[in-house]
Amino acid sequence: MSQSERTLIIGVGNADCGDDAVGPKLIDELARRGIETVDTVRSAGEPSQLIALFDRRATVYLIDAVEAIQSPGRIHRFDVSERALPAEFAQPYSTHGMGVHEALELARAIDSLPPIAIVYAVEGVQFEPGAAMTPEVQSTVAVLADRLVEDLAMPATSPE
Amino acid sequence: MMDKKSERRTIKVNYMARVEGEGGLDIKIDDNRVSDVKLHIFEPPRFYEAFLRGRRFGEAPDITARICGICPVAYQMSSSHAMEDALGVKVGGPLRELRRLVYCGEWIESHTLHVYMLHAPDFLGYPDAIALAKDHPEVVKKALELKKIGNQIVTVLGGREIHPINLKVGGFYRAPTKKDLRELAENLKRALDIARETVHFTSGLPFPDFDQDYEYVALRHPDEYPFCEGRLVSNKGLDIDISQFSDFIEEHHVEHSTSLHARMKGRGDYHVGPLARYNLNFDRLSPESQALANEVGLGPVCLNPFKSIIVRAVEIFWAVEEALRIIENYEEPDQSCIEMTAAAGTGHGCSEAPRGILYHRYKIDDEGLIRDAVIVPPTSQNQGMIESDLRKFVQQYIDLPNDELQLKCEQAVRNYDPCISCSCHFLRLRIDRDGVQYDSRPEGST
């Protein structure tokens, strides 16, 4: 199998900033489970880096924390292959106001977005440097890993 | 067009996108005269200078690098040089060259981000880089390629591209091999062409007439375009050792900013950044960079802050050239750093961050613990200049409708690529025009 055919899972976030660690922790959890059929990587979410990671990938999953809209620990799944993230999840929290949403839309504009692109967004409330993950978000790591395993076993365009 | 008979007009930009950190802008216009301009910085104070106290001298580069995700190398360089100054150590040879190389990487990634993603949309009438990319995908593809090589340099030398972890007082934890750098060289050769195109692209943008009589302040080195060394000079007679920084420059607090403003004692506001570096060091650029600047009509002196976008492009080209030169001449050092023993002393460091001079001063005790720290970032130094520019610029465009005036003001602020986290992501513009309030982001909006 060539690399471009391997699914890439990107854990976006900062492992030292409370609930922002959910992406990196998910990558750790997949490694712990020994899942070898996909590639995994951690990312701070810088757009040019994310777009470089998308290069020649057929399927990409991004796992990121978002500021709680309803309740911490709630998991949202968005198929962004054809349309942008909903506005309430597209807030520019990253450096210079450019983050995951901007990376996805820039990639779409320059025809560099993988044909299948899925975002898992986990609502968090604690993003301070040095803070621990809240129990609500911590508990989503195993759930996310289970859902990814289910996703990988079926076509990635399943309903949200 | 506004009714010239109205009395007061207020324009408020609550949050302006495409700048780093959190700030806003209030402009008051009375009887068609700009009566007040305030660049509000409401990013919470971060107290770095306070919590550096009591930490070991060797911790300063890693702690201060966390001040900014865009220019961490600048913080590592200024703090390392300050500590080495305090301990009487000079880093030379390949280690010095590697420091210049990693700084090239930071300039390339930071300037490219600003030129294409943050500032170019203003000139071309797009709300953001995504809209620009929809109409000009090839331009944005090349921009991303150029930025990528900057990221690669920082990753190879710094261990990772954001908040690098391989730089330390005295040098590096691990020096790269020749092979590590040869791989970068191939991408840099391609980047040189994109950088040249970037200079041509920026020079073709439409610019307002806005030449200004600033006092430009930058480092000047006897032989090199400046990164970490040299005297602090200006076009109006300043020529000092960096240890005299506080003798000539003072910081002061203004009510509307959580970031201290800086001014030249007895003279006032001054300008730091690419325009200052370029105007004071054109003769230190490579012949190819000088020729390219001349080719696009920039010349050795540029007085229009809006043309700083061209200057940044020239600096990207130069940084790519310089990176290639360093890699071609690189000899692996015998040791990755100079070990040093703690001793009491005071040290000064000043380096040219992408946005301008970044000054650090530390006092350490005989156990090597930091007793006092002073950090003066470039955006702090430029705040007064931004307000001064806006007073003149708004007056020049005073008849524009508020929404058009807002866009012009945002463009003018972005001339400085302000990093408010260092000293602010969004800026809110509020204009009070003869008592009529305009707010780009009314309360309750997102």
Interface residues (C-beta under 8 A of the other chain):
Chain A: A44 E46 P47 S48 Q49 I51 A52 Q91 P92 Y93 T95 H96 G97 M98 E102 E105 L106 A109 I110 D111 S112 P129
Chain B: A17 R18 V19 E20 R66 G69 I70 E109 L113 M117 L118 D128 A129 I130 A133 K134 P137 V140 K141 L144 K147 K148 N151 E161 I162 H425 F426 T446
